[in-house]
């Protein structure tokens, strides 16, 4: 089972992929608009959980979004 960080990274990737497709942008075009490389956009869309926050925010900013603190989902494993 995925942990909360992996789920969040996957969700961010899903949002970016959906917004990019709705904007008729390629990954390369999105990278150019955001000032980041194609590889970062690709890894972001695949849900890689270890990307730099500033780089992720550059991509999200293209769509008027940014990362921010949210409540973390709790599982029974968190009680240990």
N, C-alpha and C positions, 0 to 999 in steps of 0.2 A: 504494500500500500504506500502511496506517496505521502510525504510529509507536507505540512502547510506551506513551506517555502516552494517546493516543487509545484504544488497546485497553483499558488499565486503566480509563479513564473509562467506556467502554462496558460493561465487565464490572461495575463498581460500579452503573451504572444498571440493568443486567439484574437484579442481586441485589435492589436496592431494589424494582423493579417486581414481581418474583416474590414477595418477602416481603409487599409491600403487598397484592397480590392474594390470597395465602394467608390474610391477616388480614382479608379482606373490607373493606378500607379504600379510600375514594376518595383521589385525590391531595390534595384539599382537607382531608380528615380527617387524613391523614398529616401534612400541613403544620401543622395545628392542634396535633396531638400533639407535634410536634417544635419548635414555636414558630418556624416559618419560613413563608414565603409559598408559595402555589400555584405561582407561576412557578419558584421554585427547585426544587421537587419535580419539576415537568415537565422542566426543563432537566437535572436530575440523571438522571432516567430515560432521557432521550434521549442521555446520554453526553457532555454538554458538559464539556470538559476544563479550563475556566477558572473553576470555582466556588470560593468560599472554603472552605478546609478546615474551619474551625470550623462553618460551616453544614452541610456534608456530614456531619460527625460528629454534629450534632444529629439529623439524619434517621436515620443509622445506629444511634444510641443507642436509638431506639424499638424496634429489633430486637435489642438486646444486642450490637451490633457497633461497631467504630470503625476508622478508617484507621490503618495502621501501615507501617513500612518493610518492603518485600519485595525480593527480588532481581529485578533488571530483566532481561528477556529480551535476549540479545545477538544481533545480526545481523552479517552480513559487513560492512555499512556502518559499524558501530561501530569497526572496525579502522582506518579512514582517519584 
